[in-house]
Amino acid sequence: MYSASSLIIVCTWLSRLAWCNLCWLALTILGGGLAGLFPATVVVCTVIRRYLNGANHVSIMGLLSEFRKEFVRTNIAGWAILLPILSVGWWIQTSVLHGSNLTATVTVAVGVPFVILGMLLLYSTLVQMSIYSTVSTNADIRNGLVLLTKDWQAPLLGIGVFVGTVLTTVLLPIVSLFYFVTPSFLTTIAFLWWRKEELNTSN
């Protein structure tokens, strides 16, 4: 009986993750690519947390409503973090291609850690935005910094799972259609859900 129940739970979550991944892809495309990626990530993280809290069904209309509500807010915060990252990335590329060996080495040594930390902050901020509503972009980014410094295991675990998923998709490209980002989202949200009692009842 126990093994049968465990199998049902595993199958249920596999289907949920596949459904959420398809929704994430569709919402990202609907939002115009990168502009749709930010709200799509927040919406799917919210849905995963609701599943953890016992929800059995999430409607398409509900997803679209959440997506519209989060579109402007998430893009403001997302681009506020991403633009400096892109600028530093361009600086690194220019230095490597056109600078001296010393300039390229210094640029890579300084720029690459900045890019990595920036991407971690972006991910942490989007995760926090799926949990907490704030009154300003600064508050959203501060929440991301709090997650990255106080519960740093959550985003790092999520990124680690994402890297594993990407490596898997190299061998099995079809995996990306159903499980490209949602395993990493689940890992991060489930870790926070386990660590923070307040998330066990919030919607």
Secondary structure, DSSP 8 states (H G I E B T S, - for coil): -HHHHHHHHHHHHHHHHHHHHHHHHHHHHHTTSHHHHHHHHHHHHHHHHHHHTT-----HHHHHHHHHHHHHHHHHHHHHHHHHHHHHHHHHHHHHHHS-HHHHHHHHHHHHHHHHHHHHHHHHHHHHHTT---SSHHHHHHHHHHHHHHSTHHHHHHHHHHHHHHHHHHH-TTHHHHHSSHHHHHHHHHHHHHH-GGGGT--
